[in-house]
Amino acid sequence: MPTQIEPALQTELRGRLRTARRVFVLTGAGVSAESGVPTFRGGGQSAVWKGLPFDAISSYRMLQTDLPAVWEWFDYRREQLRDLRPNLAHLTLAAWQEKLPHLCLATQNVDGLHTAAGSRDVHELHGNIWTARCTECGARESLREETNVKGAATGARERPPICRSCGNAMRPDVVLFGEMLPAGVFERAAEGAAACDLCFVVGTSSLVYPAMRLPEIALEAGAYTVEINPEVTPFSALCHATIQGRAGEVLPQLDY
Ligand code: OAD
């Protein structure tokens, strides 16, 4: 049974969307769940791959000790994403950007589905899984083409790929545990959060910093803050409204 937003709250939120000057949205893995992307946490579980917790394989320590294993994990995740499409949550947010005076979208997701849905200027706090980055010179290369053929993600190029500019090893262009966020991306998103009057926090367990600072910044700036998540999170109690439901069912009901 799809989540139905309580009518009074639906009216309230549609009204706020109609009159908002600046909207800020933070999304997490849950916004892509209905596209078929597995979340890291939720349902009382935490992702494990080949016996390793995801935060061990996705770590800077692993990058230093076993770069091929990090590539294997991200090749596996890219292969999972290859045929997946944006869902109604991504599409609704992309449509809002067209009609609202200003919508700033920050995501913790590396899957690229917001951009695929048509969102512009997405602040990808944790990088993008479809790009490789040189460990030495920082040159970037797209991994899209080699993933277009089924099964090719692990076979198209050597692992780690060698940088065409300087000949050093490349790595996935994503933020690993123990690493800083890419320069400037958090600051730009924080500007959007500080300036908004309406904030949505969608599909995130609200456990990972600094991303979680963003809705806190919005709250501190006086924005009306709404959480959309089937589960209760540490942020739920702080929000003005929480809607316990799936993003792809809830967000289209807020359309105005
Ligand atoms: P998590 O996997 O921690 O949390 C996903 C959240 O989505 C959970 O709270 C679920 O209840 C919720 N959820 C599940 N299905 C949903 C749906 N259909 N609609 C809305 N919500 C739903 O994902 P994140 O919070 O994004 O970082 O995790 C943050 C970061 O931790 C990730 O970016 C990643 C991970 O480690 C790095 O890899 C650096």
Residues whose N, C-alpha, C, O or C-beta is under 5 A from the ligand:
A	BS01	OAD	G28 A29 G30 V31 A33 E34 T39 F40 R41 G42 S58 Q108 N109 H126 V175 L176 F177 G203 T204 S205 S206 V208 I228 N229 P230 E231 G245 R246 A247
